[in-house]
Amino acid sequence: MKLILRFIKPYWKLFTLTCILIIVDVAGALYIPALIAQMMNEGTAQSTLQDLYMTGIQIVIASVISGAGAILGAWSCSQLSSRVCKDIRDALYKKSLKLSIYDFKQFGTASITTRTTADITNIQTALISFIQMVLPVPAIFIIALILTFHLDTWAGFPLSDCLSSYIRRLLFTHLLKARKLSMPSGKASSLPESKAQPLSSHGMDWGRISCL
């Protein structure tokens, strides 16, 4: 993750713009059901036809803004991921030029080619998925909580309690995993084999050709 952040740092403006556009898309998608609920309440409360028209216009505006945010957010996300992965490929290629002939024979031409093509493509796909699916989650929680309190204050308290409980449980799980990772090597070896084995990529030592 630190390596990815290193390559994202030169494009922090594009990254910020992408996050804002994704939040706009999420906010519009959550605000439209709230407007529909408001329209239904106005219809049952014998409101004027003008009030229903105004609510309908707000739904149309929110739909247009949300759609524009989704399209522009997807475009900026693709631009960000392609530029980041281009820089990773360039850095990996420059690092490979410093390798000796012995290192090339150890790694193999096919393995190095795979590292610069298929593996970077997987990183690009994972980066796009993370930005579009993981980063909006906190915004969804906050916006949904605000809209719930706006529609019904008493309904917002149970939802806030559920969210706080889930967040506490999530933090506890991550802290427990971090504690296991920070254990000495002797204690870590006592963990199950599936957790104690180091990660590898087709037998290749990434540390020797690391871009760091």
N, C-alpha and C positions, 0 to 999 in steps of 0.2 A: 504493500500500500504506500509506503514511503517513496518507493521508486516511481509509482504512478503520480503521486503528488509532486514529485520533482519535475516531471515533464508537463504537468498541468499548470504549474506556477507561471510560466511565460504567457499563458493564455487565460489569466485569471479574469480578465474583463469578459471574455467570451463565456467562461464558466459561470460567472455571476449572471450574465444575461440569460443563459440557458436555465439557470435555477429560477429566475424571476418569471420567465415565460411558462415554465412548467407549473409554478405556483398559480399563475393566472389561469391556466387551463384547469387545474384542480379546483380553484375557487369558483370558477364558472360552473363546473360540473356539479358542485355541491350547492351552489346558490339557486340553480334552476329548480330543483325539487322544493326548496323552501318557498320560492315564488309560486309554484303550483299549489302548495299547501295554503298559502295566503289567498290565492284566487278561490280555492274551494271554501275557505272560511268566509270570504267576502260574499260568495254566492249564497251560502246558507244564512248569512246575517242580513240579507235583503239590502245589499249595497247597490249603489247606482251602476248603470251600465258603463258610465265613464270610468269608475274605479276599476272595473274589470278590464276595460281597454288599456288603462295605464299599466296594470299588472302584466297584461299580455305584451305590451311594448317592452317592458323591462325584461321579460323572458326572451324576447327576440334579441335585444341588445346583449344580454348575458350570453346567449348562444353564439352570437357573432364573435364576441370578445374571446370566449372560451375556444371556439374553433380556430381563430387566428393565433391564439396562444399555443394551441396544440401543434399547428402546422409550423409556426416559426420556431417553437421549442424543439420539434423533431429535426428541423433543418440545422439549427445551431448546435444541437447535440451531435449530429453526424459530422458537422464541420470540426467540432472540438475533438471528437474521437479520432477522426482521420489525421488531424494535425499532430495530436499526441503520439499516435502510433507511427507516423512518419518520422518523428524525432527519435522514437525508440529504435526504429530500424536503422536510422543513420548512426545512432550511438553504438548499436550492436555491430554494425559494419566497420566503423572506425576501430572499435575494440578488437574485432577479429583480425584486422590488418597488423596488429601488434603481436599476434600469436606466432610462435615459431612453427617450423615445419613439423616438428615432433608433436606439438599440440594439435595441429591439423590432422595428423595421422591418428592421434588418439581419439579425437572427436569424430572424425569422418566428414567428408564433404556433404553427404546426404543429411547428416544430423544437423550440421550448421545451417544448411539450406532450410531445413524444417523449422529451426528456431527463428529464422528471419522471415518466414512466410506464414506457416500455419499457426505457430504459437502466437505471433503478433496479431493475427486475425482473431484468434480466440480472446486475446486481451481487449481488442477493440469491441468485440461483441459483448464481453462482460462489462466494459466501461459504459456502453450505451444502456445496457439493461440496468446497471446500478443507478445511473443518473435518472432514467425515466421511471423506474419502478421502486427504488429504495429511497432516494432523496425526497420525493414528495410525501412520504409517510408522515413525518412530523407535521407538515403543513396540513395534511388531511385531518389529523387528530385535532389540531388547534382550531381550524376553520369549522369543523363539524361541531366541536364543543361550543364555539361562539354562536353558531346558528341555532343549536339546540336551546341554549339559554335565551336567545332572542325570541324563539317561538314559544317555549314553555320553560319558565325558570325552574319549576319543581322537577321537570324531567331532566334538566341538566345536571342536577346533583348526583343521581345514581350513575349517570354516564361518566361524570368526572371521577367518581369513586372507582368505577371499573377500570378506567384508563390509568389512574394512579396506581392501582394494584398491579395492573399488567406491567407498567413501567418499572415498579419496584422489583417485580419478579424477574424481568428481563435484565435489569442491572445486577441483581444477585447472581444470575446465571453466568453473566459475562465476567463478573469478579471472580467467581469460582473457577472458571476456565483459565483466567489470567493467573490465578494462584497456582494452578496445576502446571502451567507453562513455565512459571518462574521457579519451580522446584529444582533442586540440584539434580545432576545427571544420575546419581545413584538412586534417588527416589523415583525419578522419572522412568528408570528402567523397570521398576516394579509395577508400572501401569500395564494395562492390557496391551498385547502386541500391536493391535491396530492403532493404538494411540501413541505408542512409544516409537514406532518406526518413522524415520525422517522421510520427508517428501523427496521424490526424485522424478526426473523427467527423462525416461528412456536411457538411464544410466549415465547421463551427461552431467558434468560438474558445472552448474550455473555460476558458482562463485568465481571460477577462473576466468569466465568471460563476462562477468557482471559489469554493467554499465556504470556502477558506482566508481 
